[in-house]
Amino acid sequence: MDPLHVGKYGAYIVPAYGISVVVLIGLVIQTLLAARAARRRAEGDKEREP
Amino acid sequence: MSFVATLTAGLSNPARFMGVSRWLAPAFGVVAAVSILAGLWTGFSAPDDYQQGATVRIMFIHVPAAIMSMTAYACLAGTSFFGLVFRHALADAAAKAAAPLGAAFTALALVTGSLWGRPMWGTWWVWDARLTSELVLLLLYLGYMALYAALDDEQKAARAAAILALVGVVNLPIIHFSVVWWNSLHQGETIFAAGGSKASAVYLLPLGLMFLGYFSLFAALWLVRTRTEVWRRKAAAQALRAAR
């Protein structure tokens, strides 16, 4: 079974893509959460703070 | 006035920036998602390279990350220049917002390059001019963020960090031309080679899609992070007024 066609180099290709996906999705989540928190603080809506 | 000049003039006004970036950021986000998914699909459908085998697929994420590491630094330095010379608060905010993104792309370029180098070169790392100058770029990003965080006075922090960012610009041509100026284990210019790309045509589509995706992702995140910085400063100013 080699659905990604990575052959014998899977041990290098899979971590490369895995790390990239984790870092980029992590950046997106962190950016959106920080934006939401900053917007709430700027609008003075303290009640909805997590 | 050209489109770029109009956009620049519009974005330099904080109120207009918040209005434009409100729809521009999600638009870049959609382009990023579609391009990256299409890039992954075409990348994993592409045939193995006759020399690199399947590891050529690492190039589809390594090359865009490496290009974005330098593009983000150019954005950081450009906005730092405007912040330093024109004392533009929005430019300072944009510079500060670009640094973590650039650091992330640089780290990804180094890690994915290392994961490609092990099977192809037989080593995870060499103190090669291209690799070393890219590592210096990561240290510049980390130094910029550390300097910004180390000073309590935000204006002084922005000024000091901007000077560091501008000094670091000298590293960009070093990275780009390192494979020309010195004998290097890293392959020479491929995508932007004089006389046209040396990459096989079958790999240009996934590379182009992934680059478009990475660039759009950076643009979307940069806009959102700059908006965050504007909100954070607004909240800090409100807190200061309330305390008086």
Chai-1 contact restraints between the chains, C-beta under 6 A:
chainA,res_idxA,chainB,res_idxB,connection_type,confidence,min_distance_angstrom,max_distance_angstrom,comment,restraint_id
A,L4,B,F44,contact,1.0,0.0,6.0,A-B,restraint_1
A,V6,B,A54,contact,1.0,0.0,6.0,A-B,restraint_2
A,G7,B,A54,contact,1.0,0.0,6.0,A-B,restraint_3
A,Y9,B,A54,contact,1.0,0.0,6.0,A-B,restraint_4
A,Y9,B,T55,contact,1.0,0.0,6.0,A-B,restraint_5
A,Y9,B,P119,contact,1.0,0.0,6.0,A-B,restraint_6
A,Y12,B,L115,contact,1.0,0.0,6.0,A-B,restraint_7
A,Y12,B,P119,contact,1.0,0.0,6.0,A-B,restraint_8
A,I13,B,R57,contact,1.0,0.0,6.0,A-B,restraint_9
A,I13,B,I58,contact,1.0,0.0,6.0,A-B,restraint_10
A,P15,B,L115,contact,1.0,0.0,6.0,A-B,restraint_11
A,A16,B,I58,contact,1.0,0.0,6.0,A-B,restraint_12
A,A16,B,T112,contact,1.0,0.0,6.0,A-B,restraint_13
A,A16,B,L115,contact,1.0,0.0,6.0,A-B,restraint_14
A,I19,B,V111,contact,1.0,0.0,6.0,A-B,restraint_15
A,S20,B,I61,contact,1.0,0.0,6.0,A-B,restraint_16
A,S20,B,L108,contact,1.0,0.0,6.0,A-B,restraint_17
A,V23,B,A104,contact,1.0,0.0,6.0,A-B,restraint_18
A,V23,B,L108,contact,1.0,0.0,6.0,A-B,restraint_19
A,L27,B,A104,contact,1.0,0.0,6.0,A-B,restraint_20
A,T31,B,L221,contact,1.0,0.0,6.0,A-B,restraint_21
A,T31,B,V224,contact,1.0,0.0,6.0,A-B,restraint_22
A,T31,B,R225,contact,1.0,0.0,6.0,A-B,restraint_23
A,A34,B,T228,contact,1.0,0.0,6.0,A-B,restraint_24
A,A35,B,V224,contact,1.0,0.0,6.0,A-B,restraint_25
A,A35,B,T228,contact,1.0,0.0,6.0,A-B,restraint_26
A,A38,B,T228,contact,1.0,0.0,6.0,A-B,restraint_27
A,A38,B,W231,contact,1.0,0.0,6.0,A-B,restraint_28
A,A38,B,R232,contact,1.0,0.0,6.0,A-B,restraint_29
A,R39,B,W231,contact,1.0,0.0,6.0,A-B,restraint_30
A,R41,B,A235,contact,1.0,0.0,6.0,A-B,restraint_31
A,A42,B,W231,contact,1.0,0.0,6.0,A-B,restraint_32
A,A42,B,K234,contact,1.0,0.0,6.0,A-B,restraint_33
A,A42,B,A235,contact,1.0,0.0,6.0,A-B,restraint_34
